[in-house]
Amino acid sequence: MNNKAKKPIKPIYIISDSVGGTGLKITSAVLAQFPNLQSSEIKRFPFVTESGQIEDILADAKVEQALIVSTLVNKELIAFINNFTKKIGLRHVDLMTPLTSCIEEQYQEKSLQEPGALHKLDSSYFNRVSAMEFAVRYDDGKDPKGFQKADIVILGVSRTSKTPLSMYLANLGYKVANLPIIPEARVPEELFKISPKRIIGLTTEASTLANIRQSRLASLGLKSSSLYSDRQRIQEELAYASDLFEQLGVLTINVENRSIEETAVLVEEYYRENFQLAFNHLI
């Protein structure tokens, strides 16, 4: 076991002309690659559109010797930060300009330089809201009639992450319904009326599922000796689900050691391949 003390680091300032989510996600992803660094305080400064705001932020950053990360699209403001940080001895990482310049040169097209273009209340935004409402309405097999309205139908035994995956995909704009697979329950006839290319079956290892279910029972204050977490019972459930997936002719994804995001990528790629979508719904 490594008991080495983690190295403390200075704060990180994220300056954005929109909400700052892009900078936060990228910075957090990069920091995850440095386990020996102590968790850094990340300060987000959204909706920065004037040089005066930047001066105030950088004055505080100088005191804390912070690392500056920006996701600005206005070239004048970016240049202002570059010059100001050099003057006061701070390091600045501009996340937007390199890729923007590359795309402009590659495709001979000028960028909008419009703050918040990603988050406009356009049709894609309302599509995502509608998809979230759809996922809630047709979660956990509440109404099988929703299967024929869904872009994607997710099947799996209990605790295979059907609901979290449905909500994640809904946030990308997909209308997703899900159904728990139980050997004693009748499979809705609606499931056989839709294209198998719209159906995804989730599976995992019995031992992992047993541990997850035992933890679930413990969190509810129930005994772990329940049939719900019995290894033999779980193997029977998984075998039944596997037979059903084969009968339906659907893609089966093993979620063992996969995050929700990783599983969602596989689902989305499969959906796009079958329905010839150039991009996902997220804008």
Secondary structure, 3 states (H helix, E strand, C coil): CCCCCCECCCCEEEEECCCCHHHHHHHHHHHCCCCCECCCCEEEECCCCCHHHHHHHHHHHHHHCCEEEEECCCHHHHHHHHHHHHHHCCCEEECCHHHHHHHHHHHCCCCCCCCCHHHCCCHHHHHHHHHHHHHHHCHHHCCHHHHHHCCEEEEECCCCCHHHHHHHHHCCCCCEEEEECCCCCCCCHHHHHCCHHHEEEEECCHHHHHHHHHHHHHHCCCCCCCHHHCHHHHHHHHHHHHHHHHHHCCEEEECCCCCHHHHHHHHHHHHHHHHCCCCCCCC
